[in-house]
């Protein structure tokens, strides 16, 4: 069986010119690598948040995020009756975005836990120490200070059409809706760690 697979691979390589094989494989490999890096960045931030929240009277779990049609994280404090539905974003750019459907999922899950006295939808943003810059068609990275922001999105709970939320490196937030961008003030949430 192994010999058959080797022969098929050799036959394919003989049919495709060497330059084209290298180009196609190179681009595909780059895209796969970039997607893995993005996913691992997001997973790492979520994992660290869960670890930080799982202390004292808090319990947190990562839910799987968009792939499971759920928020990224839920956290509860049963002693103080607090429930948090958290959507986490991390990256190397100067702007991070939370899509409207992701915010909607946070509200849907939050509404299932009305037994808690205090419930919040939190948008967590982490701006990595490496800033990605495109110069002359190439990607470069520059060092900068790590920034994290935790914003309360509860004011959007009554809206039918939610905006996309943009957070900048300096912590300012904006609503993007129908190709219009406007500044919005979102309160900071003080995380229990």
Rosetta silent file (secondary structure, phi, psi, omega in degrees, C-alpha in Angstrom):
SEQUENCE: XXXXXXXXXXXXXXXXXXXXXXXXXXXXXXXXXXXXXXXXXXXXXXXXXXXXXXXXXXXXXXXXXXXXXXXXXXXXXXXXXXXXXXXXXXXXXXXXXXXXXXXXXXXXXXXXXXXXXXXXXXXXXXXXXXXXXXXXXXXXXXXXXXXXXXXXXXXXXXXXXXXXXXXXXXXXXXXXXXXXXXXXXXXXXXXXX
SCORE:     score description
SCORE:     0.000 S_00000001
   1 L     0.000  -42.620 -178.807    0.000    0.000    0.000 S_00000001
   2 H   -63.044  -39.139  179.049    2.803    2.393    0.907 S_00000001
   3 H   -63.347  -37.039  178.227    4.503    1.749   -2.457 S_00000001
   4 H   -62.775  -45.446  179.342    1.271    2.622   -4.293 S_00000001
   5 H   -63.579  -39.457  178.736    1.042    5.970   -2.478 S_00000001
   6 H   -64.433  -43.303  178.803    4.695    6.729   -3.208 S_00000001
   7 H   -62.696  -41.011  178.602    4.173    5.951   -6.916 S_00000001
   8 H   -63.165  -42.389  179.280    1.084    8.195   -7.053 S_00000001
   9 H   -64.175  -42.498  179.140    2.999   11.052   -5.442 S_00000001
  10 H   -65.236  -38.943  178.020    5.926   10.609   -7.868 S_00000001
  11 H   -62.828  -44.736  178.679    3.520   10.524  -10.836 S_00000001
  12 H   -61.416  -43.207 -179.052    1.859   13.781   -9.689 S_00000001
  13 H   -64.362  -34.633  179.750    5.251   15.435   -9.250 S_00000001
  14 H   -70.058  -31.573 -178.156    6.271   14.387  -12.756 S_00000001
  15 H   -77.119  -31.782 -176.495    3.085   15.911  -14.274 S_00000001
  16 L   -98.993  129.052  179.413    3.374   19.313  -12.567 S_00000001
  17 L   -57.200  148.246 -174.934    6.355   21.536  -13.434 S_00000001
  18 H   -56.834  -46.076 -177.177    8.819   21.977  -10.564 S_00000001
  19 H   -61.431  -42.654 -178.749    8.352   25.772  -10.280 S_00000001
  20 H   -67.554  -39.132  178.094    4.557   25.529  -10.084 S_00000001
  21 H   -59.154  -46.476 -178.588    4.700   22.748   -7.463 S_00000001
  22 H   -64.486  -41.856 -178.911    6.928   24.875   -5.237 S_00000001
  23 H   -64.517  -50.620 -179.787    4.756   27.978   -5.689 S_00000001
  24 H   -61.991  -46.839 -178.809    1.446   26.233   -4.929 S_00000001
  25 H   -65.073  -38.650 -179.232    2.813   24.306   -1.999 S_00000001
  26 H   -62.856  -48.433 -179.900    4.570   27.426   -0.678 S_00000001
  27 H   -64.589  -44.147  179.147    1.445   29.611   -0.703 S_00000001
  28 H   -61.303  -42.309  179.868   -0.744   26.881    0.761 S_00000001
  29 H   -63.775  -40.327  179.212    1.811   26.251    3.483 S_00000001
  30 H   -63.631  -46.100 -179.555    1.975   29.975    4.343 S_00000001
  31 H   -63.423  -41.657  178.488   -1.838   30.271    4.631 S_00000001
  32 H   -62.263  -43.478 -179.366   -2.073   27.156    6.801 S_00000001
  33 H   -63.815  -44.216  179.519    0.685   28.476    9.052 S_00000001
  34 H   -61.794  -43.019  178.747   -0.951   31.920    9.382 S_00000001
  35 H   -63.565  -39.871  178.122   -4.318   30.376   10.302 S_00000001
  36 H   -64.440  -40.460  179.167   -2.666   28.186   12.917 S_00000001
  37 H   -63.098  -46.734  179.603   -0.870   31.197   14.417 S_00000001
  38 H   -59.643  -47.184  179.969   -4.121   33.205   14.583 S_00000001
  39 H   -63.054  -42.170 -178.291   -6.005   30.320   16.170 S_00000001
  40 H   -67.980  -34.585  175.309   -3.240   29.607   18.664 S_00000001
  41 H   -61.420  -48.381  179.460   -3.096   33.294   19.661 S_00000001
  42 H   -63.044  -45.748  179.588   -6.824   33.319   20.316 S_00000001
  43 H   -62.713  -41.626 -178.755   -6.772   30.008   22.133 S_00000001
  44 H   -61.549  -45.487  179.422   -3.807   31.099   24.249 S_00000001
  45 H   -62.427  -45.075  178.549   -5.547   34.317   25.359 S_00000001
  46 H   -62.147  -43.998 -179.320   -8.740   32.421   26.198 S_00000001
  47 H   -61.035  -45.024  179.368   -6.790   29.745   28.068 S_00000001
  48 H   -64.513  -41.475  177.825   -4.913   32.337   30.155 S_00000001
  49 H   -59.960  -44.550  179.520   -8.158   34.183   30.954 S_00000001
  50 H   -62.364  -43.427  178.438   -9.770   30.960   32.167 S_00000001
  51 H   -61.084  -43.280  179.941   -6.736   30.162   34.312 S_00000001
  52 H   -66.252  -38.732 -178.191   -6.761   33.646   35.860 S_00000001
  53 H   -73.617  -27.990 -178.776  -10.511   33.512   36.512 S_00000001
  54 L   -78.979   68.344  177.284  -10.384   30.043   38.112 S_00000001
  55 L  -148.254  156.989 -179.580   -9.336   31.289   41.513 S_00000001
  56 L    52.243 -118.196 -175.014  -10.995   32.005   44.835 S_00000001
  57 L   -99.718   10.296 -179.781  -14.762   32.070   44.301 S_00000001
  58 E  -100.414  143.783  172.862  -14.719   32.240   40.486 S_00000001
  59 E  -130.298  132.259 -178.794  -15.190   29.341   38.049 S_00000001
  60 E  -135.640  151.864  177.314  -14.620   29.738   34.326 S_00000001
  61 E  -142.081  142.702  172.919  -14.758   27.498   31.260 S_00000001
  62 E   -85.940  131.589 -173.916  -13.777   27.911   27.641 S_00000001
  63 L  -101.437  -13.711 -179.856  -16.741   26.946   25.457 S_00000001
  64 L   111.658  -11.260  173.609  -15.251   26.683   21.990 S_00000001
  65 H    63.454 -143.125 -172.644  -16.303   30.059   20.632 S_00000001
  66 H   -59.733  -35.688 -177.982  -17.554   30.546   17.075 S_00000001
  67 H   -65.394  -25.124  178.804  -16.989   26.943   16.017 S_00000001
  68 H  -102.989    4.991 -177.918  -19.467   25.822   18.703 S_00000001
  69 L    59.279   38.374 -179.579  -21.814   28.790   18.138 S_00000001
  70 L  -134.787  165.498  171.872  -21.134   29.916   21.719 S_00000001
  71 L   -63.827  167.534 -179.482  -19.187   32.710   23.418 S_00000001
  72 L   -69.205  -43.571 -172.733  -15.507   32.051   24.036 S_00000001
  73 E  -142.071  145.739  164.575  -15.710   31.907   27.835 S_00000001
  74 E  -122.540  145.896  178.454  -18.252   31.913   30.643 S_00000001
  75 E  -138.687  140.414  179.784  -17.328   32.737   34.216 S_00000001
  76 E  -133.284  146.012  170.241  -19.439   32.614   37.380 S_00000001
  77 E  -122.408  100.895 -175.745  -19.052   33.720   40.945 S_00000001
  78 L   -72.535  -25.945  179.001  -21.732   31.829   42.874 S_00000001
  79 L   -68.314  -41.586 -178.624  -20.946   33.547   46.168 S_00000001
  80 L  -101.696    3.430  178.945  -21.644   37.027   44.779 S_00000001
  81 L    56.270   57.284 -179.923  -24.134   35.826   42.117 S_00000001
  82 E  -120.896  134.073  176.654  -22.187   37.160   39.095 S_00000001
  83 E  -124.688  130.337  176.995  -22.277   35.701   35.570 S_00000001
  84 E  -121.953  130.973  171.711  -19.939   36.817   32.742 S_00000001
  85 E  -109.502  117.525 -168.291  -20.247   35.886   29.081 S_00000001
  86 E  -118.635  130.862  171.229  -16.907   36.773   27.466 S_00000001
  87 E  -110.428  120.624 -173.668  -15.865   37.191   23.839 S_00000001
  88 E  -110.141  136.768  177.105  -12.052   37.387   23.591 S_00000001
  89 E  -132.792  137.585  175.250   -9.962   38.851   20.762 S_00000001
  90 E  -140.718  152.627  179.694   -6.192   39.080   20.468 S_00000001
  91 E  -178.112  177.875 -177.268   -3.865   40.157   17.715 S_00000001
  92 L  -103.265   -1.585 -179.241   -0.848   42.066   16.479 S_00000001
  93 L   -84.862  176.107  177.531   -2.722   44.835   14.639 S_00000001
  94 L   -85.034  -12.421 -179.602   -3.715   48.260   16.007 S_00000001
  95 E  -131.790  137.671  174.244   -7.438   47.411   15.772 S_00000001
  96 E  -122.472  144.389 -173.846   -9.369   44.351   16.931 S_00000001
  97 E  -122.995  142.284  171.069  -12.959   43.606   15.897 S_00000001
  98 E  -116.499  120.746 -178.308  -15.845   41.683   17.453 S_00000001
  99 L   -71.239  151.957 -176.542  -18.477   40.653   14.913 S_00000001
 100 H   -60.975  -37.296  179.699  -22.146   41.332   15.686 S_00000001
 101 H   -66.932  -29.616  177.440  -23.106   37.633   15.638 S_00000001
 102 H   -70.861  -37.679  176.329  -20.461   36.926   18.293 S_00000001
 103 H   -67.102  -41.428  178.994  -21.911   39.624   20.546 S_00000001
 104 H   -58.294  -42.824  178.554  -25.401   38.223   19.923 S_00000001
 105 H   -61.454  -37.921  177.968  -24.283   34.763   21.082 S_00000001
 106 H   -62.049  -42.635  179.006  -22.970   36.269   24.316 S_00000001
 107 H   -67.776  -39.621  179.164  -26.364   37.851   25.010 S_00000001
 108 H   -60.491  -43.621  179.299  -28.226   34.653   24.169 S_00000001
 109 H   -70.871  -41.190  178.301  -26.194   32.669   26.666 S_00000001
 110 H   -57.751  -40.900 -178.004  -26.328   35.420   29.294 S_00000001
 111 H   -67.348  -17.268  176.591  -30.126   35.471   29.048 S_00000001
 112 L   -77.087  -14.753 -174.835  -30.222   31.775   29.943 S_00000001
 113 L  -117.328   51.245 -178.364  -28.724   32.553   33.363 S_00000001
 114 L   -72.449   -7.478  178.390  -31.137   35.145   34.743 S_00000001
 115 L   -67.385  -22.522  178.247  -30.927   33.494   38.162 S_00000001
 116 L   -77.624  140.984 -179.209  -27.711   35.491   38.723 S_00000001
 117 L   -69.747  -38.914 -178.854  -28.153   38.969   40.222 S_00000001
 118 E  -120.084  123.718  176.896  -25.402   40.503   38.106 S_00000001
 119 E  -131.541  139.147  179.629  -24.802   39.475   34.496 S_00000001
 120 E  -139.546  148.767  166.141  -22.486   41.090   31.965 S_00000001
 121 E  -102.156  122.447 -176.555  -21.311   40.578   28.421 S_00000001
 122 E  -114.117  131.769  172.752  -17.598   41.359   28.376 S_00000001
 123 E  -103.030  115.299 -177.183  -15.513   42.048   25.276 S_00000001
 124 E  -103.357  128.130 -178.545  -11.886   41.201   26.073 S_00000001
 125 E  -123.190  131.459  176.151   -9.144   42.635   23.852 S_00000001
 126 E  -126.653  117.802  176.848   -5.456   41.762   23.975 S_00000001
 127 E   -97.774  114.302 -174.509   -2.979   43.687   21.840 S_00000001
 128 L   -63.885  161.569  179.389    0.187   41.608   21.556 S_00000001
 129 L   -69.206  -23.961  176.030    3.674   42.981   22.203 S_00000001
 130 E   -92.105  126.305  175.668    4.541   42.453   18.558 S_00000001
 131 E  -101.412  125.450 -179.847    2.914   44.946   16.199 S_00000001
 132 E   -81.571  130.402 -179.917    2.503   43.656   12.634 S_00000001
 133 E  -131.685  134.228  175.360    3.530   46.146    9.946 S_00000001
 134 E   -99.446  117.830  178.312    3.381   45.728    6.160 S_00000001
 135 E  -129.195  124.630  177.535    6.287   47.495    4.466 S_00000001
 136 L    50.219   43.028  177.375    7.064   47.212    0.758 S_00000001
 137 L    77.795    4.056  179.604    4.972   44.056    0.455 S_00000001
 138 E  -118.321  153.083  178.253    6.682   42.359    3.391 S_00000001
 139 E   -96.605  130.902  177.011    5.490   41.745    6.925 S_00000001
 140 E  -130.156  160.614  179.499    7.614   43.044    9.783 S_00000001
 141 E  -125.165  139.821  176.335    7.087   43.153   13.529 S_00000001
 142 E  -124.011  146.835 -179.480    7.947   45.909   16.004 S_00000001
 143 E   -76.555  142.063  175.107    7.964   45.702   19.787 S_00000001
 144 L  -151.262  173.392 -179.929    5.328   47.609   21.761 S_00000001
 145 L   -74.813  137.274  175.143    3.704   47.475   25.182 S_00000001
 146 L   -68.132  132.382  179.427    1.201   44.655   25.789 S_00000001
 147 E  -127.771  136.580  173.542   -2.321   46.089   26.279 S_00000001
 148 E  -130.155  137.740  178.344   -5.470   44.381   27.563 S_00000001
 149 E  -132.752  142.362  177.379   -8.943   45.909   27.788 S_00000001
 150 E  -126.297  111.363 -173.553  -12.162   44.481   29.199 S_00000001
 151 E  -112.488  139.477  177.650  -15.272   46.348   28.022 S_00000001
 152 E   -86.941  124.020 -177.243  -18.871   45.928   29.184 S_00000001
 153 L  -106.150   16.644 -175.255  -21.207   45.508   26.184 S_00000001
 154 H   -58.276  -27.876 -176.759  -24.502   45.369   28.123 S_00000001
 155 H   -64.358  -13.356 -179.996  -25.839   48.524   26.465 S_00000001
 156 H   -93.247    2.629 -173.762  -26.355   46.524   23.251 S_00000001
 157 L   -64.695  -29.477 -177.564  -28.692   43.963   24.811 S_00000001
 158 L   -91.085   -6.616 -177.544  -31.901   45.648   23.585 S_00000001
 159 L   -80.269  139.820  176.114  -30.710   46.235   20.004 S_00000001
 160 L   -82.177  -45.697  178.686  -32.011   44.027   17.206 S_00000001
 161 L  -103.883  103.075 -177.508  -29.247   44.876   14.731 S_00000001
 162 L   -81.632  146.666  176.166  -25.973   44.838   16.598 S_00000001
 163 L   -83.363  167.254  166.196  -22.916   46.703   15.309 S_00000001
 164 E   -82.159  136.461 -179.802  -19.436   45.345   14.828 S_00000001
 165 E  -103.701  130.424  177.941  -17.289   46.648   17.691 S_00000001
 166 E  -113.330  132.257  174.717  -13.784   47.911   16.991 S_00000001
 167 E  -118.310  133.542  179.865  -11.250   48.475   19.773 S_00000001
 168 E   -95.515  165.888 -178.102   -8.037   50.408   19.127 S_00000001
 169 L   -56.172  -31.084  179.954   -4.655   49.871   20.740 S_00000001
 170 L   -88.645    5.955  173.251   -5.252   52.868   23.039 S_00000001
 171 L    93.096    2.241  176.793   -8.575   51.411   24.291 S_00000001
 172 L   -77.213  145.666 -179.100  -11.058   53.536   22.318 S_00000001
 173 E  -118.989  149.169 -177.752  -14.103   51.710   20.999 S_00000001
 174 E  -137.392  150.004  173.340  -16.155   52.289   17.850 S_00000001
 175 E  -102.004  133.024  175.597  -19.394   50.951   16.386 S_00000001
 176 E  -116.979  115.920 -179.743  -19.384   49.922   12.731 S_00000001
 177 E  -148.344  131.183  178.685  -22.829   49.640   11.167 S_00000001
 178 L    52.058   47.912  179.587  -24.047   50.091    7.583 S_00000001
 179 L    59.662   18.836  174.430  -20.617   51.347    6.475 S_00000001
 180 E  -113.292  141.669  177.340  -20.691   54.079    9.166 S_00000001
 181 E  -119.885  131.486  175.912  -18.226   54.285   12.017 S_00000001
 182 E  -141.722  147.665 -179.386  -18.917   56.207   15.182 S_00000001
 183 E   -67.086  139.402  174.777  -17.184   56.450   18.516 S_00000001
 184 E  -133.086  146.322  179.531  -18.885   54.675   21.395 S_00000001
 185 L  -100.446  118.826  176.227  -18.117   54.777   25.078 S_00000001
 186 L  -117.724  131.636 -179.561  -18.000   51.369   26.722 S_00000001
 187 L   -67.726  146.163  174.985  -17.326   51.086   30.429 S_00000001
 188 E   -79.557  143.591  175.005  -14.264   49.155   31.529 S_00000001
 189 L  -105.962  129.932  178.400  -14.820   46.016   33.569 S_00000001
 190 L   -87.056  110.540 -178.331  -12.391   45.368   36.399 S_00000001
 191 L   -71.165  150.946 -174.871  -11.559   41.692   36.168 S_00000001
 192 L   -81.640   29.059  177.023  -11.248   39.787   39.461 S_00000001
 193 L  -131.401    0.000    0.000   -7.565   38.956   38.964 S_00000001
